[in-house]
Structures are given as structure tokens and as C-alpha cells.
Amino acid sequence: MKITVSTGGMETYRTEGAILLLFDEEKLGKAAERVDKAFGGMISRLMKRGDFKARPGAVHLLYPAGHIPAERLLLAGLGKRGDFTLNRLRQALGKAAPALRAAGATDFAVAVDELGQDSEEIGQAIAEGSLLGLYRFLKYKTTDENGRSKFIQKISVLTERGSTVKDLRKGVKTGEIIAESTAMVRDMVNSPAADMTPTIVAAKAREIARQFGLKIQVLERRQMEKLGMGALLGVASGSVQPPKFIIVEYRRGGRKSIIALVGKTITFDSGGISIKPPENMDKMKDDMSGGAAVLGAIRTAAALKLPLNIVALLPATENMPSGSALKPGDVLRTMSGQTIEIINTDAEGRLILSDALAYACRYKPALIVDIATLTGACAIALGQEAMGMLGTNETYKQKIREAGCKTGERVWELPLWEEYYELIKSDIADMKNAGGRAGGVITAAALLSKFVQNYPWVHLDIAATAWSEKERPFTPKGATGVGTRLLTQFLRDFAANGK
């Protein structure tokens, strides 16, 4: 798909679909006024009568019938101007773009002059919202139901101010890169577990490494045994699929300390011996969302050529029941030497992450960020609107919070108080892998904190946000790709501020 930036007015631009962005409870802007005038005042009448209210996510399709050169005109709401954010813009395009595709348009144009924000950020938001809203996972579809053969081939960003063209183009390019990485993550997570095994994830990482000149190493079982990764190998013991420990390095930051990104990569989670109920087990292909997000973030950092040093660590395995599988009551010795008693084999994510976090410490990192579909308790605590965040460094937690607000991938912090550690004490080992239902998000993070030594660390629980059961603006039903844009924004801010 091609996204261009052009100079011109919407009332004279020839396109199959024109998007007019409107604020609620406000007079039409100059560009919208000209289009309205061409329509004989139809738009203002629609809004005055309440037939169209420019609330966030609202869209209304009109057919110009020669009033303007566009074949279709889509009104898209942004809400009140005082509440306008870049995420509102992403949402508007995320609703408008697929609506025009469904109507049969193969290209569309959107005017941006009256949005009143930084042009580069506007360009980025339009590209992200449009491309992510148009995302579809069609690999396994063999019939053309609901017009699945329809595609948008070109998007035009219109401005009447030539001075903004350069910044808009720069923003569009950034948005395209971020959207491409997010779509890649969605594809990985949407894929059936049989087609996204640890071996296939490793192959995908190698493909990205070749494309962007990254260093990659994939540790096999024997190498993990030598390193003493007993926790990762314990989880992998029930599966016929060989585990992989994937290490991808991006180094463009000179002597800067490395940032370690660690992603849970359980390519299918049956629960192991503590098997899950059948209902919704098919969704457990999404348990590798953290690893996919980390891979997406380092891909984006490389494509944007950020002046940073980053390592992405993906401990990849299935969690399956079998005669050789990990059992409740077993004790695992981790790479750090610490031991974990197994209470519930379905609390496996913290096990594989314990070895990955210990490995991350080898880099003496400036920061460790792990991201994982870790606990169902996070959905109970926060629903689908926020990731759970815990950690040991106030500065970096705040930076991630700010990145979440910018991207719309918001986080909410939970406490990591000393009293919670009592819940994971074991009678026979250093700790146990499940502390009961109470404070489940926190006790899982408490265990992880035992493996980061004294390095700054932030944990993100995306169990409730990695998959959506309903259509959302720029997020279709299924894998959301959450975390990719958040981590990317955090890394961009880190690069811009030098810390």
C-alpha cells in the first residue's frame, strides 16, 4: 500500500473516498466549510439535526453525486476539540479506513490542516490508524465472504500548507514502519500454534535479523542445559517441540549500556499437567504475545535506526501434558541457582522468564523490561483497557507510563510490597511458582523480581490486552499486537532523551 502527502483541498481532490475529520459541538473549520458549501450545506444540516454527531469513532457515509470530485465522502468524528489526542485520530482513521474499503473504495484521502498538532505526529498517527484499522488476517480464508477481496491500495494525506509536507512525510514513514511491525506481531499471534512453533518463531527472528543486519543466536536444548536453564527446560519437558532460547541484538548506540527486552514466548499453553478447561483453550496460541512484541519492537528500532543498544530475549516453548511433563510438587533449579517448587504447572510463564531474566543480567543492562501474558488475574484487576505494570525503578515506570499515554497502550501500576513475597515462600525450595488467587498479578511479578539482581526492571502483564474478543478502532478481533507500539515509543523517547 502506498501513502503519499500532497498539497490541495478536499473539495477539489479526485479520489474514490474522502475522509472529513470533524470535531463535536463546534463550527466547521475552513476546509470543512468549503466542502459543506459544495454540498449545499448538507453536512452542517446533518450535524445541526443530530443525524451525525462527531463523537469519537462515529462515521457517516455520503455520496457526493458530483458536488465534489470524490466518489464517496466519509464524515469521521474526533469528539470535542479540548479532548483531542493522537489516539483519537488513530481511532478515527481506524474506523474510517475499513468503512471506505467496505463501501468499495480502493483509495482515500484525508485532510489534516485543522487538527492543530505537530505535523510529524499527525502523519504518524494517520498512517498507524489507517494501516492497523485495515489489518486483516486472511491466510486461512478460502472464500470471499464479506468482501474480503477488497483492498485499499493508496492513501493520500492532504495539506494546504506546503511548509508541513516534509514533517508529514517523515511522520507517515515512521507510522508505516510501526504499523508493519505491529501487523507482523498480530500475524504471529493469530497463527495456529502448529504453524508458530518455537522453531518457526526462531526462523522468523532470523528473517528479521537478516533483513536489518542484526546479530542473532538461537540456543538449543543442550546449550540451555549447560547454562543451567532448568526452569525453561522444565516447562519444555512435556512437549515434542524443541525449545529455543532466541537472542537478537541491535547495536547502534556506541558505548551506551544495553536495554534488555524479555518476552514470554509460550507458543501454546495447555496448562500442562494442571490442564486448562476446554473453554477458550484455542486462544492459548496467544501466550507468545510478549515474545512477538519484543521481536516487533527491536525490528522497529532497527528500521528507525535508533541510536541505542538493545537485546531481545525470547524463551520459546510449548507447555504440554505428557508422561515426561513437569509435575506439581517438582522442584526446578533455575539458571541463577535459585530453586522453585511447582504448585501449578499452568503458572509456567514466570518459570521461563526467570531463566531469561537471569540471562539478561549477563549484559549488565541499563534496564530490563519484560512483557508477558502472565496472569488471568490481570484481566480481573484491570479488564481489557490497561496492562498491569510493576517494577523496581520509578523513573522508567514513569517513562513507560508516558509512552502508554502517547500510544493509547496504557499501563496501570500495581504495588510490589514486601508483604506479597510471603505468599510465594516454599517449605522445600527458595520459592513456589504460585501464591494462590489473592494478588495473583503481584505475586507473579514478585517471583520475577528475584531474578533481575539490582538492575532497573519493569514488568508488563498483557494477559488481558493481547487478544480482543470484539472489534475496536484500529484493532480488529483477535491478536492486538499490544506492547509493540508501547515499547517502540519508550525506546524512541529513551533515544531522544539520552536515557
MOLINKA-V809945 format. One record per residue. SS is DSSP state (H for helix, E for strand, - for the rest). OMEGA is omega in whole degrees, 0 to 359 (none if undefined). D_FIRST is the distance of its C-alpha to the first C-alpha in whole Angstrom. Layout:
# MOLINKA-V809945
ss:SS omega:OMEGA d_first:D_FIRST
ss:SS omega:OMEGA d_first:D_FIRST
This chain:
# MOLINKA-V809945
ss:- omega:182 d_first:0
ss:E omega:175 d_first:4
ss:E omega:181 d_first:7
ss:E omega:173 d_first:10
ss:E omega:183 d_first:14
ss:E omega:174 d_first:16
ss:E omega:179 d_first:20
ss:- omega:179 d_first:21
ss:- omega:183 d_first:22
ss:H omega:185 d_first:21
ss:H omega:181 d_first:24
ss:H omega:188 d_first:23
ss:- omega:181 d_first:19
ss:- omega:182 d_first:18
ss:- omega:177 d_first:15
ss:- omega:179 d_first:15
ss:- omega:177 d_first:15
ss:E omega:178 d_first:17
ss:E omega:177 d_first:18
ss:E omega:182 d_first:21
ss:E omega:187 d_first:22
ss:E omega:175 d_first:26
ss:- omega:182 d_first:28
ss:- omega:175 d_first:31
ss:- omega:182 d_first:35
ss:- omega:176 d_first:34
ss:- omega:178 d_first:34
ss:- omega:175 d_first:31
ss:- omega:186 d_first:30
ss:H omega:182 d_first:30
ss:H omega:180 d_first:26
ss:H omega:178 d_first:27
ss:H omega:181 d_first:30
ss:H omega:177 d_first:29
ss:H omega:179 d_first:27
ss:H omega:179 d_first:30
ss:H omega:178 d_first:32
ss:H omega:179 d_first:30
ss:- omega:181 d_first:30
ss:- omega:178 d_first:34
ss:- omega:183 d_first:34
ss:H omega:183 d_first:32
ss:H omega:180 d_first:30
ss:H omega:178 d_first:33
ss:H omega:177 d_first:35
ss:H omega:182 d_first:33
ss:H omega:180 d_first:33
ss:H omega:180 d_first:37
ss:H omega:183 d_first:38
ss:- omega:177 d_first:36
ss:- omega:171 d_first:33
ss:- omega:175 d_first:30
ss:- omega:188 d_first:31
ss:- omega:178 d_first:28
ss:- omega:181 d_first:29
ss:- omega:178 d_first:26
ss:- omega:180 d_first:23
ss:- omega:177 d_first:25
ss:E omega:181 d_first:23
ss:E omega:185 d_first:24
ss:E omega:176 d_first:23
ss:E omega:176 d_first:25
ss:- omega:188 d_first:25
ss:- omega:179 d_first:25
ss:- omega:176 d_first:27
ss:- omega:179 d_first:27
ss:- omega:173 d_first:28
ss:- omega:184 d_first:25
ss:- omega:180 d_first:22
ss:- omega:179 d_first:20
ss:- omega:179 d_first:20
ss:- omega:175 d_first:20
ss:E omega:180 d_first:21
ss:E omega:173 d_first:20
ss:E omega:182 d_first:23
ss:E omega:184 d_first:22
ss:E omega:177 d_first:25
ss:- omega:185 d_first:25
ss:- omega:181 d_first:29
ss:- omega:183 d_first:31
ss:H omega:181 d_first:31
ss:H omega:179 d_first:33
ss:H omega:186 d_first:31
ss:- omega:174 d_first:28
ss:- omega:176 d_first:26
ss:H omega:179 d_first:22
ss:H omega:173 d_first:22
ss:H omega:179 d_first:23
ss:H omega:176 d_first:20
ss:H omega:181 d_first:18
ss:H omega:180 d_first:20
ss:H omega:179 d_first:19
ss:H omega:179 d_first:15
ss:H omega:174 d_first:16
ss:H omega:186 d_first:18
ss:H omega:184 d_first:16
ss:H omega:178 d_first:13
ss:H omega:177 d_first:14
ss:H omega:177 d_first:17
ss:H omega:176 d_first:15
ss:H omega:179 d_first:13
ss:H omega:179 d_first:17
ss:- omega:176 d_first:18
ss:- omega:180 d_first:16
ss:- omega:175 d_first:14
ss:- omega:173 d_first:10
ss:E omega:175 d_first:10
ss:E omega:179 d_first:12
ss:E omega:178 d_first:13
ss:E omega:179 d_first:16
ss:E omega:190 d_first:19
ss:- omega:191 d_first:20
ss:H omega:187 d_first:23
ss:H omega:182 d_first:26
ss:H omega:170 d_first:24
ss:- omega:177 d_first:27
ss:- omega:179 d_first:25
ss:- omega:187 d_first:24
ss:H omega:180 d_first:21
ss:H omega:179 d_first:20
ss:H omega:177 d_first:20
ss:H omega:179 d_first:19
ss:H omega:179 d_first:16
ss:H omega:183 d_first:15
ss:H omega:179 d_first:16
ss:H omega:179 d_first:14
ss:H omega:180 d_first:11
ss:H omega:182 d_first:13
ss:H omega:181 d_first:14
ss:H omega:185 d_first:11
ss:H omega:180 d_first:9
ss:H omega:175 d_first:12
ss:H omega:180 d_first:13
ss:- omega:183 d_first:11
ss:- omega:172 d_first:12
ss:- omega:177 d_first:14
ss:- omega:189 d_first:16
ss:- omega:188 d_first:16
ss:- omega:187 d_first:18
ss:- omega:179 d_first:21
ss:- omega:179 d_first:21
ss:- omega:179 d_first:22
ss:- omega:184 d_first:23
ss:- omega:179 d_first:20
ss:H omega:178 d_first:22
ss:H omega:175 d_first:21
ss:H omega:185 d_first:18
ss:- omega:179 d_first:16
ss:- omega:181 d_first:15
ss:- omega:180 d_first:13
ss:- omega:169 d_first:9
ss:- omega:184 d_first:7
ss:- omega:183 d_first:5
ss:E omega:175 d_first:6
ss:E omega:179 d_first:8
ss:E omega:174 d_first:11
ss:E omega:186 d_first:14
ss:E omega:173 d_first:17
ss:E omega:175 d_first:20
ss:- omega:180 d_first:23
ss:- omega:181 d_first:25
ss:H omega:182 d_first:24
ss:H omega:182 d_first:25
ss:H omega:187 d_first:22
ss:H omega:183 d_first:19
ss:H omega:181 d_first:20
ss:H omega:178 d_first:20
ss:H omega:180 d_first:17
ss:H omega:178 d_first:15
ss:H omega:179 d_first:17
ss:H omega:178 d_first:16
ss:H omega:180 d_first:12
ss:H omega:177 d_first:12
ss:H omega:180 d_first:15
ss:H omega:178 d_first:13
ss:H omega:181 d_first:10
ss:H omega:181 d_first:12
ss:H omega:179 d_first:14
ss:H omega:178 d_first:12
ss:H omega:180 d_first:11
ss:H omega:180 d_first:15
ss:H omega:177 d_first:16
ss:H omega:177 d_first:13
ss:H omega:179 d_first:15
ss:H omega:178 d_first:18
ss:H omega:178 d_first:18
ss:H omega:180 d_first:17
ss:H omega:184 d_first:21
ss:H omega:178 d_first:23
ss:H omega:184 d_first:22
ss:- omega:175 d_first:23
ss:- omega:183 d_first:26
ss:H omega:179 d_first:29
ss:H omega:180 d_first:30
ss:H omega:177 d_first:26
ss:- omega:178 d_first:26
ss:- omega:175 d_first:30
ss:H omega:179 d_first:31
ss:H omega:180 d_first:30
ss:H omega:175 d_first:27
ss:H omega:179 d_first:26
ss:H omega:178 d_first:28
ss:H omega:177 d_first:26
ss:H omega:178 d_first:23
ss:H omega:178 d_first:24
ss:H omega:178 d_first:25
ss:H omega:178 d_first:22
ss:H omega:180 d_first:21
ss:H omega:178 d_first:24
ss:H omega:184 d_first:23
ss:H omega:187 d_first:20
ss:H omega:176 d_first:21
ss:- omega:180 d_first:25
ss:- omega:176 d_first:26
ss:E omega:180 d_first:30
ss:E omega:175 d_first:30
ss:E omega:178 d_first:33
ss:E omega:181 d_first:33
ss:E omega:177 d_first:37
ss:- omega:186 d_first:38
ss:H omega:183 d_first:41
ss:H omega:178 d_first:44
ss:H omega:177 d_first:43
ss:H omega:178 d_first:42
ss:H omega:179 d_first:46
ss:H omega:179 d_first:47
ss:H omega:181 d_first:45
ss:- omega:180 d_first:47
ss:- omega:184 d_first:44
ss:H omega:181 d_first:46
ss:H omega:178 d_first:44
ss:H omega:181 d_first:41
ss:H omega:177 d_first:43
ss:H omega:178 d_first:45
ss:H omega:183 d_first:42
ss:H omega:190 d_first:40
ss:- omega:181 d_first:44
ss:- omega:186 d_first:43
ss:- omega:174 d_first:40
ss:- omega:177 d_first:40
ss:- omega:181 d_first:37
ss:- omega:177 d_first:37
ss:- omega:176 d_first:36
ss:E omega:171 d_first:34
ss:E omega:190 d_first:35
ss:E omega:182 d_first:31
ss:E omega:179 d_first:32
ss:E omega:183 d_first:29
ss:E omega:174 d_first:30
ss:E omega:184 d_first:28
ss:E omega:177 d_first:30
ss:- omega:186 d_first:29
ss:- omega:179 d_first:32
ss:- omega:183 d_first:35
ss:- omega:179 d_first:38
ss:- omega:176 d_first:36
ss:- omega:185 d_first:37
ss:- omega:171 d_first:35
ss:E omega:181 d_first:33
ss:E omega:175 d_first:33
ss:E omega:184 d_first:30
ss:E omega:183 d_first:32
ss:E omega:176 d_first:30
ss:E omega:185 d_first:32
ss:E omega:172 d_first:30
ss:E omega:188 d_first:32
ss:E omega:165 d_first:30
ss:E omega:183 d_first:33
ss:E omega:176 d_first:35
ss:- omega:188 d_first:38
ss:- omega:182 d_first:40
ss:- omega:179 d_first:43
ss:- omega:174 d_first:46
ss:- omega:195 d_first:46
ss:- omega:180 d_first:43
ss:- omega:171 d_first:41
ss:- omega:183 d_first:42
ss:- omega:184 d_first:40
ss:- omega:177 d_first:38
ss:- omega:178 d_first:35
ss:H omega:178 d_first:35
ss:H omega:180 d_first:32
ss:H omega:186 d_first:30
ss:H omega:167 d_first:32
ss:H omega:182 d_first:29
ss:H omega:185 d_first:27
ss:H omega:174 d_first:30
ss:H omega:183 d_first:28
ss:H omega:179 d_first:26
ss:H omega:178 d_first:28
ss:H omega:178 d_first:27
ss:H omega:179 d_first:23
ss:H omega:178 d_first:23
ss:H omega:178 d_first:25
ss:H omega:177 d_first:23
ss:H omega:181 d_first:20
ss:H omega:181 d_first:22
ss:H omega:174 d_first:23
ss:H omega:181 d_first:20
ss:H omega:179 d_first:18
ss:H omega:179 d_first:22
ss:H omega:180 d_first:21
ss:H omega:179 d_first:18
ss:H omega:179 d_first:19
ss:- omega:179 d_first:22
ss:- omega:181 d_first:25
ss:- omega:184 d_first:28
ss:- omega:169 d_first:30
ss:E omega:186 d_first:31
ss:E omega:169 d_first:30
ss:E omega:175 d_first:31
ss:E omega:181 d_first:29
ss:E omega:181 d_first:32
ss:E omega:172 d_first:31
ss:E omega:191 d_first:34
ss:E omega:177 d_first:33
ss:E omega:166 d_first:35
ss:E omega:172 d_first:35
ss:E omega:188 d_first:38
ss:- omega:174 d_first:40
ss:- omega:175 d_first:44
ss:- omega:179 d_first:46
ss:- omega:181 d_first:49
ss:- omega:188 d_first:48
ss:- omega:172 d_first:46
ss:- omega:183 d_first:47
ss:- omega:171 d_first:50
ss:- omega:183 d_first:51
ss:- omega:176 d_first:54
ss:- omega:175 d_first:52
ss:E omega:180 d_first:52
ss:E omega:174 d_first:49
ss:E omega:185 d_first:50
ss:- omega:179 d_first:47
ss:- omega:181 d_first:46
ss:- omega:184 d_first:47
ss:- omega:179 d_first:51
ss:- omega:184 d_first:51
ss:E omega:181 d_first:51
ss:E omega:174 d_first:50
ss:E omega:182 d_first:51
ss:- omega:176 d_first:49
ss:- omega:184 d_first:50
ss:- omega:182 d_first:47
ss:- omega:176 d_first:45
ss:- omega:172 d_first:42
ss:- omega:189 d_first:42
ss:- omega:184 d_first:40
ss:H omega:179 d_first:37
ss:H omega:178 d_first:40
ss:H omega:181 d_first:41
ss:H omega:179 d_first:39
ss:H omega:180 d_first:38
ss:H omega:178 d_first:41
ss:H omega:180 d_first:41
ss:H omega:178 d_first:38
ss:H omega:177 d_first:39
ss:H omega:178 d_first:42
ss:H omega:179 d_first:40
ss:H omega:181 d_first:38
ss:H omega:177 d_first:41
ss:H omega:182 d_first:42
ss:H omega:186 d_first:39
ss:- omega:191 d_first:41
ss:- omega:172 d_first:38
ss:- omega:184 d_first:38
ss:E omega:170 d_first:37
ss:E omega:172 d_first:36
ss:E omega:173 d_first:33
ss:E omega:182 d_first:33
ss:E omega:190 d_first:31
ss:E omega:167 d_first:32
ss:- omega:197 d_first:32
ss:- omega:189 d_first:35
ss:- omega:171 d_first:37
ss:- omega:179 d_first:37
ss:H omega:180 d_first:40
ss:H omega:177 d_first:37
ss:H omega:178 d_first:36
ss:H omega:184 d_first:39
ss:H omega:191 d_first:39
ss:H omega:185 d_first:36
ss:- omega:184 d_first:34
ss:- omega:187 d_first:31
ss:- omega:183 d_first:30
ss:- omega:170 d_first:31
ss:E omega:172 d_first:31
ss:E omega:179 d_first:35
ss:E omega:173 d_first:36
ss:E omega:180 d_first:39
ss:E omega:187 d_first:40
ss:- omega:185 d_first:42
ss:- omega:185 d_first:41
ss:H omega:181 d_first:41
ss:H omega:183 d_first:39
ss:H omega:175 d_first:36
ss:H omega:178 d_first:36
ss:H omega:179 d_first:36
ss:H omega:178 d_first:33
ss:H omega:176 d_first:31
ss:H omega:179 d_first:32
ss:H omega:178 d_first:31
ss:H omega:178 d_first:27
ss:H omega:178 d_first:27
ss:H omega:180 d_first:28
ss:H omega:187 d_first:25
ss:H omega:187 d_first:23
ss:- omega:175 d_first:24
ss:- omega:192 d_first:25
ss:- omega:178 d_first:29
ss:E omega:175 d_first:32
ss:E omega:186 d_first:35
ss:E omega:171 d_first:38
ss:- omega:184 d_first:41
ss:- omega:177 d_first:44
ss:- omega:185 d_first:45
ss:- omega:184 d_first:49
ss:H omega:183 d_first:52
ss:H omega:181 d_first:53
ss:H omega:181 d_first:50
ss:H omega:178 d_first:51
ss:H omega:185 d_first:54
ss:H omega:179 d_first:52
ss:H omega:175 d_first:51
ss:- omega:180 d_first:54
ss:- omega:177 d_first:55
ss:- omega:187 d_first:59
ss:- omega:181 d_first:58
ss:- omega:180 d_first:55
ss:- omega:180 d_first:54
ss:E omega:174 d_first:52
ss:E omega:191 d_first:50
ss:- omega:177 d_first:47
ss:- omega:183 d_first:47
ss:- omega:181 d_first:49
ss:- omega:185 d_first:49
ss:- omega:185 d_first:47
ss:- omega:176 d_first:48
ss:- omega:186 d_first:46
ss:H omega:178 d_first:44
ss:H omega:187 d_first:41
ss:H omega:181 d_first:43
ss:H omega:175 d_first:45
ss:H omega:178 d_first:42
ss:H omega:178 d_first:41
ss:H omega:177 d_first:45
ss:H omega:181 d_first:45
ss:H omega:183 d_first:42
ss:H omega:180 d_first:44
ss:- omega:189 d_first:46
ss:- omega:182 d_first:44
ss:- omega:182 d_first:43
ss:- omega:181 d_first:46
ss:- omega:181 d_first:46
ss:- omega:176 d_first:42
ss:- omega:188 d_first:40
ss:E omega:174 d_first:39
ss:E omega:180 d_first:36
ss:E omega:179 d_first:35
ss:E omega:179 d_first:33
ss:E omega:184 d_first:33
ss:- omega:183 d_first:30
ss:- omega:183 d_first:32
ss:- omega:188 d_first:31
ss:- omega:184 d_first:28
ss:- omega:183 d_first:26
ss:E omega:179 d_first:26
ss:E omega:179 d_first:25
ss:- omega:181 d_first:27
ss:- omega:176 d_first:26
ss:- omega:174 d_first:22
ss:E omega:177 d_first:22
ss:- omega:183 d_first:20
ss:- omega:176 d_first:16
ss:E omega:179 d_first:18
ss:- omega:176 d_first:19
ss:- omega:181 d_first:22
ss:E omega:182 d_first:22
ss:E omega:183 d_first:22
ss:- omega:186 d_first:21
ss:- omega:185 d_first:20
ss:- omega:181 d_first:23
ss:- omega:181 d_first:24
ss:H omega:181 d_first:21
ss:H omega:177 d_first:20
ss:H omega:180 d_first:24
ss:H omega:179 d_first:25
ss:H omega:179 d_first:22
ss:H omega:177 d_first:24
ss:H omega:180 d_first:27
ss:H omega:178 d_first:26
ss:H omega:177 d_first:25
ss:H omega:178 d_first:28
ss:H omega:180 d_first:30
ss:H omega:182 d_first:29
ss:H omega:183 d_first:29
ss:H omega:180 d_first:33
ss:- omega:178 d_first:34
ss:- omega:none d_first:35
